[in-house]
Amino acid sequence: MTSSRKNSSFSLLDHALRVARQADEGRFPDEPGFRVEEVDLSSKADDHAAFLNANSVPRMLATALLMEALSDRDLAAIQARNGLAVVVEVAHSEMVAPVADALRAAGVFSDIFQRWGGSKSQDRPDNGGDKVAGILGSGGNVAGVSPAPARYLPSNLNAGADIRLTLGAPTPAAVRTVIALVTGSRARKLPPLAGLGFLDVCSAIRRNSTAGACARRLAAMVEAKRAVVATSDAPPLALTHGYGEAKEWGLALAAAVEDWRSKGIPWSDAVKGDRAVVLGGPPGTGKSSFAVSLAKSLKLNLHVTSASAWFVNGSGYLGDVVKAITSTFQEASANGPAVLFIDEIDGVPSRDSVDPRYRDFWSPVIGCLLQEIQSAASSSANLILVAATNYPERLDPALVRPGRLNRVLRIGLPDAEAIVGILGQHLGDDAPAGADMTPLGILGVGATGADVAGWVGAARAAAQAACRPVTMDDLIRQVCPPETRPPEIVRAISRHEASHAVLGEVTASSTVDVVTIVERGSFAGSATLRLRHPTMMTLAQIDALALTQLAGRAADELWGEPTSGSGGGQSSDLAAATNLLASKRASWGLAGSLLYRGDRTEVQALLRTDVVFRDEVRRDLDRVYALTVRLVRENMGRIERVADRLVERRVLGGNEVRAIIAETPASPVDDATTAEGVPHA
């Protein structure tokens, strides 16, 4: 029995060695010169069956990888007692036992340490050193196999290694070798193996199968791995919105990765420094989506995990949690370069906040995570590491520092511009033709990216139910609360806000972005205007701006009677107009004396205490208001059309307002008519 196993082992070893040498000579399996038939396993069914009975697929694959890594000299050296120390670093803990088995078949070893961190008490550098010293001192060979030799193998074995090998993810040559050995036929074409681990590949290569069937299973497994995160559905990072500094970091990283890919620059030289970060921000701000877009832009595999998965997917015991953490990093690294995304990293608490009763559990978990992150962030690693949390302040301070997770990139709620972009991104071809989304962006401020995506989904569902395309009304109904105010109040508010918008454009004091009658807090509606001269204004421009502020009150008066809607707090229309005209005299030297009397706060004090100053500002305010009433009268047709549209639509963009103004002529009025509208002047 022993003899049969040894003979089969040497058949495997010889063939794996022959294939490795052919690869060194440039004769790869898809080129002339490669012949599986050199090992005459398929000529006799009984011999082939005996070979497969003695050699499992993991053992064959480990042997093929080992023969690729060993030189002829090293192979000859380990086949005799030469007092050699051999260290083999493997890509994943699942490779430890098969590689140790392959080593044992390839050489003469008194002992082979197999360590991957599963035993807290045994897998330590300070354990086993006496045994290593004893074996080497007596002239025997000793080996160690581990995914992290410095962390788990005896320190004297790691430091004194005569032969050091690194076995990564399964190579195409090794996989073809094993397919040939198992099926007796040649795999003419293999899919890219990126994303598949050691045991994934072994699972696809099966006895009583064909080489083609094995290749198809490998291809299906690759696709299944990719389908876990549908990167094809995510926009490239350059087309995303609302990510701020995180987007800038990702684009810089994408440029560095492209240099590595196109210019042949070594990974460690091209992708330097800041490649391990934390994304911090409220729920729904798109941290997970960012990771998908980043991986797509980098054209790298994305590995997704979470702190909760390390606890939920196993027994929850300390050893299983540590193993899960280690396996996550090993698997990603084995298929690197890759992006590793760790969601909910705050699930591993800060040691500062851990209850003393549970410190014995959490300290090893946190320590393991710190070691893995430090290794993944090192210059020699092949990972881009992105962690995410809703609570950056809860992270252990040792996690977020240079050499680990370098910094926190904060992703806040999207601003109006970002909301418009997110709407367009999710609507795609369903966006209403020619629609101005700016109003929705302004109305939607305070929402998350997830909220915006939900609006689009609900609007699309409503349109599909009605068997028609998506309209602006569909979107507005999702963004805005339903209207519950009486129709006459809605009409009055519409005229008030329309007057601000129309006069802002007519006087050229400002540019309308959005006008809306959607209620927000204490505001019954609003007109969002941008100053055309924000830094330096003339006397006439200040008056025009004050006039625009007073336009709503003039509309209230001309279509009914004034209300309290124009007054109230410091941000009210009356307060803004009064402050402009007062500052014209006291702060800007554009009326009366050039004497500077103070800033806005001090101007308010002057209005309360200086009677002369207060009278001057009052007269100025009455004069400007008289002009305002006149302009509102002249533009009643334009204002009424904008108000009609507001009652119907609730929100209008600046382009729509400007189109109405252009299409509707003004109606000049005489001074006598105007005077009637200014009883208080």
Secondary structure, DSSP 8 states (H G I E B T S, - for coil): -HHHHHHHHHHHHHHHHHHHHHHHTT--TTSTT--GGGSTTTT-HHHHHHHHHH--HHHHHHHHHHHHH--HHHHHHHTS----EEEEEESSGGGHHHHHHHHHHHS--SEEEE-SS--TTTSSTTSSHHHHHHHHHTT--EEEEESSHHHHS-HHHHHT-SEEEEE-S--HHHHHHHHHHHHSS--------TT--HHHHHHH--TT--HHHHHHHHHHHHHHHHHTS-GGGS--GGG--S-THHHHHHHHHHHHHHHHHHH---HHHHS-S--EEEEE--TTS-HHHHHHHHHHHHT-EEEEEEHHHHHHTS---HHHHHHHHHHHHHHHHHT-SEEEEEE-GGGS--TTTS-GGGHHHHHHHHHHHHHHHHHHTSTT--EEEEEEES-GGGS-TTTBSTTSB--EEE-----HHHHHHHHHHHHGGGS-TT---HHHHHHTTT--HHHHHHHHHHHHHHHHHTTS---HHHHHHHHS----S-HHHHHHHHHHHHHHHHHHHHTTSEEEEEEE---BTTBS-EEEEEESSSS---HHHHHHHHHHHHHHHHHHHHHS---GGG-SSTTSHHHHHHHHHHHHHHTS--SS-------HHHHHHHHHH-HHHHHHHHHHHHHHHHHHHHHHHHTHHHHHHHHHHHHHHSEEEHHHHHHHHHHS------HHHHHHT-TT-
